[in-house]
């Protein structure tokens, strides 16, 4: 049983799209860990956890599998 069991296909597809976009942002350096700035009423900070490429790739693979998009690789056979 998948951790995504019971989720509607539309939700899975939306999550896959978001995960793929997050991976692109992570690989292009657009994802950030934290940003701080000062305003008239004091300092503000925004923090977002940045995952690793491996974590994003694993999530994408899980979502693709739940959507039936992943095909299993066939074994390589060498014929002489």
N, C-alpha and C positions, 0 to 999 in steps of 0.2 A: 504494500500500500504506500502510495506517495504522500509526502507532506502536503501536497497541493490537492489531495483528494477532496472533492466536494466543492471546489472553486469553479465558478462558471468559466467557460472557455473565453469569454470576452475579458474577464478579469485576468486570466492567465496571459492572454495576448497583450494586454496593457502592461502587465508586470514585465513581460519579456521585452517589450519596446523600451520601457524605462531602464531596465538593466543594461540593454545594449547601448542606450544613450549614455548611461553612467560610465560604461566601459570606454566609450569614445572620449568622453570628457576627461576621464582619468588618464588615458594614454596620450591625450593632446595637452595635458597640463592645465586644463580648465577647472578641474576639481580643486577645492581648497580645504585646508584643515581648519583654519580660524582666521577671522578678520576682526580687527579692533579699530574703532574710530572715536573721536571726541566730538561732542555736540555741546551746545550751550548749557544743557542741564546735566552734563557729566559724560563719562566714558561709556561706550556701548561695546558689546562684543557679540559676535555670532560665531558659533562653532558647529562644524559639521564633520562627522567621522568620515574619513576617506578610507575606503577599502582597498585591498590590493587587487592587482590584475587577476591573480589566481582566484580570489573569492568571487569576483564578478564573473569570470569565465565559468566557474563551477555553478553559480546560480543560473546563468544562461543555459548551461547544459541541462540542469534539472528542469527548468521551465520548458525547454524544447522537448525533453523526454515526456513531460506531462502532457504536452500538446501533440505528441506523436510525430514530432518532426525529426527526431534523431534516428538515424539508421545505424544499425550495428555494422561494424566492419567485418568483412569476411576474412577468414584466415588466409595468410599468404602461403602459397604452395609453390615450391620451386620444382620445375619439371626439367629433367635432364634428358 
